[in-house]
Amino acid sequence: MMLLRLLIILLFMFIFFYLRNFLKLNIKQKVFKAKKLTTFNKKNLNNWMNLTKKERYDLLKQDSVNYINRRKLLLDEIRKEYKKISSQNSEKNIK
């Protein structure tokens, strides 16, 4: 009975370690694959053409999101600057 419990515990530990290693490997592959998608230009046009349709779509979508985020940040900076300038102008007008 004791031997059976020990075998069951060892079996679960064995399965746990294999699952953990599999998940680590899977995560590493996703990270490395994500790094493969970089900016493309004329020099590496063949790399762009070798991407799958889904990878090209994901890359374009990521570029679009980055562009929108940059525009939002720029707009926020412009608004802050405008508030600062308008508050300075209103203080000058009051005095």
N, C-alpha and C positions, 0 to 999 in steps of 0.2 A: 504494500500500500504506500509506504514511504517512497519507494523507488518510483512508483508511478507518478506521484506528485512531483518528484524531482525531474522526471522526464518531461512532464507537461510544462513545468516552469522553464526548463532549458529550451524546449521547443518554442514557447512564446518569446523568449529572449532572442532566439535565433531568427525568428520571423520579424521581430521588431527591428533588429539591426539591419536585416536585408531591406526592409521597407525604408528605413532611415537613409541608407546609402542610395537606394533607388531614387528617393525624393531629392536628395542632394545633387545627384547626377542630373536629374531632370531639370532642376532649377538652374544649374550651371549651364546646361545646354541652351536654355531660354535666354539667359543673360548673354552668352556669347553670340547667339543668333541675333539678339537685339542690337548688339554692337556692330554687327555686320552692315546694318543699314546706316550709311553715313551720307554726307552730301555727295552729289555726283556732278561732274562737269565733263567737258569734251575729252579729257585725258582718260577717264574711266567710264566711257560710254558703254563699253562692252560689259562691264560689271552691271550697269543699269539694265541692259538688255537681257542679262542672264538671270535677273530676278524673276520670280514668279509673279503672276498678275496680282495675287493677294499681297505679296511683299511690296510691290510698287504702290498699290492702293494704300496700304498701311503707311508707307513712307510719305505719300502725298497728304494723307490725312494728318499725320504728325506735323508736317510742315505747315499745314493750314492752321492747326491749333497753336503752334508756336507763333505764327504771324498774328493771329488774333490776340494772343496774350501780349505780344509786344505792342500792338496798337492800344490795347487797354491800358498798359502801363504808361505809355506816352500820353494818352488822354488824361489819365490821373495826374501826371506831372504838369500838364498844361493847366488843368483846373486848379491845382494848388498854387501854381504861379499866378494865375489870374486872380485868385482870391487874395493873395498877398499884395499884388499890385493894386487891386481895387480897394483893399482896406487902407493901404498907404495913401491913395488918392482921396479917399473919403476923410481921412484924418487931416489932410492938408486943407480940404475944403471947409471943414468945421472950424479950423483955426483961422 
